[in-house]
Amino acid sequence: MVADDLMPGVGKGTAVWLRDVAESDLEQFFQHQREPEGRQMAVFTPKDPEDKETYLAHWHRLLADAGVVKKSILYQGQVAGHLVYFDQFGEKEVGYWLGRDFWGRGIATQALQLFLQEVTVRPVYGRAATDNLASIRVLEKCGFRPCGMSKGFSFARGREVEEVLLRLDARIGEVVLETDRLWLTKLMPADAPFILRLLNEPTFIENIGDRGVRTMEDAEAYILNGPVASYARFGFGLYLVESRATGEAMGLCGLLKREVLDDVDIGYAFLPAFCGNGYAREAATAVLHHAQQTLGLKRLVAIVSPHNQPSIRLLEKIGFRYEKMVRLTANAPEIKLFAWETGVFLDKAIAQTAPII
């Protein structure tokens, strides 16, 4: 047991935070690795979980190695687990272990996000058994993407086990929502090349408008002054839509709060190559479900040019109904305003978002 006010650490002041591993933490680590469920999920574990002397000797070597970053995970003052960052066959890798009593509370995801703020070298790798879906999701929530497979003998299972290798590159977009085919992640300045491309697509300019984004600097400013500022002020904004299969950026979808509209509105835009495959509807339905279930919004609106029939059809399919014509400025052309209110059926199969682990 460690009191929050005694140990400085990353994330201090929140339920989950990190600090350097202390000698006194090793007993708790040893008890964690003895838990049968944890050993089954971790797969690659010490040969004998009861051999305390060998386990402690291993940790003493880690503590003496300045090249290995070691952090204890604290949850409400308790030692919940640990994170390590080390060199594996010439590549940087991160691993973690969480005690069984702390599973299912979002602790691993929060701890890894904090850890990656300290450990900034990229790329960095992570790995998990192919059937350890919880750990794979933790890594994916933190921006890791599958990049390969390998096999190894598991003492915990007594047989060879296949594992997936995941890689985190320079982009560390926080995953906000996910569907069967898509990730919706927070935008960051590193996404400027994609924003520059999307906002200068003829279809974007024709249907949404010319945002005057012509350079990488313009694109970075658009991200920082628009979506990033919205995340901080309102807790929502436009998100980058990525393919779960390839990691490729496809478009934008999310929520906006404009001063000229009384209600929050939903917005989306996709590269032409990804139109016509149901991606926009899938992303918009997930955002709508998030707005209702997580943000508690009872009414949303959407604005669309009268000639943009594909967007009008999409809005109608997800429960929006035409309400009136509006102008965003006194001299702007009239556009259609659609509205959605609580009680409209949502396609749960599309809108289902996975919980943070």
N, C-alpha and C positions, 0 to 999 in steps of 0.2 A: 504494500500500500504506500503510495507516494502522494503527499499533499500538493495541490496545485501551486500554492504560494511558496513552496520550498525549492522548486526546480525550474530554472528558466528553460524555455524551449520554443520551438517553432509551433505556432498555432495556439500559444498560451492564451487563456481566456475563453477558449471554446471547449466543447465536450471532448474533442479529439485533439491531441497535440503530441509533438515529438520532442525528445531530448536525447543526448548522448547515452549510450548504454552504460550502466553502472554495474559494478561487480555484484551488487545486491540483487540485480535483475535476473542473474543467471539461474537461480533456483526456480524462478517462475517460468523461464524459458524451458528448462528441463522438464517441468511438469506439463507444459503445453505439448511438447513433442511426445509425451507418453500417451496422450489421448488417442484411442483407437480411431475415432472418426477423422481426426486431424491427420493421422498418419496415412489413412486410406486416400484422402484427398491430395495430400502433399506428394505421395507416391515415393519420391526419392528421398529417403530418410536414413538415419544411422541404422546399421545392421541390427544392433541390440538396443532397444529403447530404454532398457533398465541399466545400461552401462553408464553410470553417471560420471565416473572418472574420465572416460574417453570423451564424453560430451563436453565436460567443463574444460578439458585440455584443448579441444577444438575451439571453443569460444575464447580461451586465453590467447590462442594464436591470432584470432581475429582482432581482439582488443589491442594486441601489440603491433598489428599491421596498419601503418598509417595510410596505405593505399586502399583500404576497405572502409567505406562509410557505414557506420553502425548506429541505428537509432532505435530507441524503445518507443513503442506506441502506448500512449497513455489515454485511457478513457475514464472520465470523471475521477481522475486521480489514481486509477488502478492500472497496473502493467498488463496491457491486453495482448501484447505481442511485440514483434520486432521487424525491422526492415534492414536490408543490407544491400550495398552497391559494391560490385567487385569486378575483377577482370576474369573472363572465362574464354580461354583459347584466343586471346588477343582482342576480344570484344567486351564492351561494358554491359553488365547485366544487373538487374535488380530482382530481389526476391523478398518475400515476406512470409511470416507465420502469425496467425491469429488464434488465440485460445478459443476453444469450442464455445464457451459461455458468451463470447462476444460476436458470434456470427449473426448475420441477418439484420444488422443495425446501421449499415452504411459506414462502419468504422474503417474497413480496409480501403475503400475508395477514398475517403477523406484523408486518411493517413498517407496513402500513396500520392495524392495530389499535393499535400504539403511537402513530402519528400522530394518530389520532382521540382519544387521551387528552389530547393537547395542544390540538388544534383542536376546541373544544367548542361552537362556534356551530352551531345547527341551525335549519332543515334545511340539509343540504349535499348537493350533487349529484355524480354521477360518470357517465361515459359510456364506451361501447365499441362497436366494430363488432358487428353482430348475429352474425357468425360467429366472433368472438373469445370463444369460450366460456370460456376460461381466465380472462380478465380479468373477465367477467361473474360467474363463480363467486367470484373473489376479493372483489368488491364485495358479493355476496350473503352470503358468509361473515362479513362485517363489518357486516351489518345493513341494507345498501342493498336497496331493492325497486324493480322496474321501474315507471316512471311515465309513459313517453312514448317517442316515436320521432322521429327527424329524419334528414336527409340532408345530405351535403356532398361536395365534390369531393376525392378522394384523389390527391395527387401520387405516393404510393408505388404505387398501383394504376392510375393513369391513367384513372380513371372515377369516377362518382358512387357513393358507398357509403352504405348505410343503417346507422344506429347506434341503440342503445337508450340511453335516459336513465334513470338510477336515482337514487333519493332516499333519504337517511338522515334519519329524524326523530329525536325525542328519545330513543326507545328504541334501545339499542345492544346488544341481546341477542346473545351469542356463539352462533353456530350450532355445535352439537355433532354432530348427526346430520341426515341428509337422506334422504328416499326420493323416489319419483316424484312424490308429491303433498304431502309434508309437510316442514317444518323442525322440528327439536327444538332449542330454544335455552335458554340458561341464564336462569332467572328473576332479576328485579331489582325493587327497590321500585316502579319505574314500572308494574309489572304488578299493583299492588294492586287497581285497579278490577275487573279480570278475576277475580282470586282471590276477592274479596268476593262477586262474583256466583256463581261456580262452587260455592264452599263452602256457599252458602245455598240451592242448588237442592234441592228436596225429594228428588230421586233420590239426590243425594250424601249427604244426611243419613240417608236410609233405608238405603242400601247400604254406606256407608263410616263414617258417624258425624258427630255434630255437633262441630265443632272450636271452637265458641264465637267465631267470627270475625264480628263484627257491624258494625265500623267500618273506615274506611280505615286507621286506625292499627293496628287488630288485623291487618288483611291485610298491612301492611308488616312487622309483627313476625313474622307467620307465615312470610313469605318469608325474612327475615333469619335467624331462629332455626332455620328448617327447611332448605329447599333451599340457601340461600347458605352456611350453616354446614356443610352436608354436602359441598358442593363443596370447601371448604377442608380439611375433615378427612379425607374419604375419596376425593376425586377424582371423585365422582359424586353424583347426587341426582335429584330430580324436575325435569323440564324442561317448558317451555311448548311445546305442539304448535300450530304455525301452518300455515295453508293456503299452499302455494306459489303458488297461483293468485291469491289475494286478500290475503294477509298477515293474514287474520283469525285471532284466537286461538280455538282450538277446545277445548282441554283440557290435561291434564297426563299425562305418562308418564315413568317413569324408575325409578331404583333407590334403595332405602332400606336403612339398617342400623339395626335396632331392637335395643336392649339385651336385650329379652326373647326374641329369636330368635337362634339360632346362625348362621344364614345370611343373606346379603343377599336381600332380597325385591323383586320387581317390583311396581309400582303404577301405576294409571292411572285417570283420570276425565275424562269428556267432557260438554260441554253437551248436553242432550237433542236439540237441532237437528242435532247431528253424529253421533248414534248410528245404527247400522243401515246405515252406508255403508262399513264396513270400515276406517275410520280407526284405531280402537283396535287392531285386529289388526296393521295396517301399522306403527303406532308401536311396539307391544309387540315385534314381531318384530325391528325395527331395534335396539331396546334390548337384546334378548336376544343378537343377533349381536354388538353392541358389547361386551357383558359377557363374551362368550366370546373373541372375537378380539382385542380391545384391552385389556380389563382382566384377562384371564386367569382369570376365575371359572369353576370347574368344576361348581358347583352353585348353583342359585337356588331360592328358594321363593316362593310367593304365598299370601296369605290372603284368604279370601272368605266372605261370609255364606252359609249353606246355602241360603237362598232366592234368591240372586242367580244365577239360571240363565244369563243372557246372559254373565256374566263366567266362569262355570264352563266354558261351551262354548268361549269364546275361549281360555282357558288350555289346554284339552284339544287344541284345534286347533294350537297352537304348541308342543306337546310336553310340557306339564306333566301329571303324574299325581297323583291323590289319594293322600295318604300317611296323614294322621291328623287327628283333631280336637284343637284347642288352645284355650287361653284366654290372652289378652294380659295380663290381671290376674286376681287370685284371684276377684273378683266379676263379671267380665265373662262374657257368654254364650259358649258354645263356637262356634268358627268352623272352617271347613275349611282345612287346609294342603295345598297342592299343591307338588310338587317337580319340578325339571328338572335333569338332569345331562348333562355333556359326552358327546357321542355321538349325541344326538337330532338327527335331520335338521332343518335350518333351511331355510325357504323363501328361497333366496338372491335370487330375483327381487324379493322384498319387502324383505329385510333389507339389500340392498346399500347401503352408505354411501359417499359420494363422498370421495376423498382431499382433504386441505387442500392448496391450491396455493400 
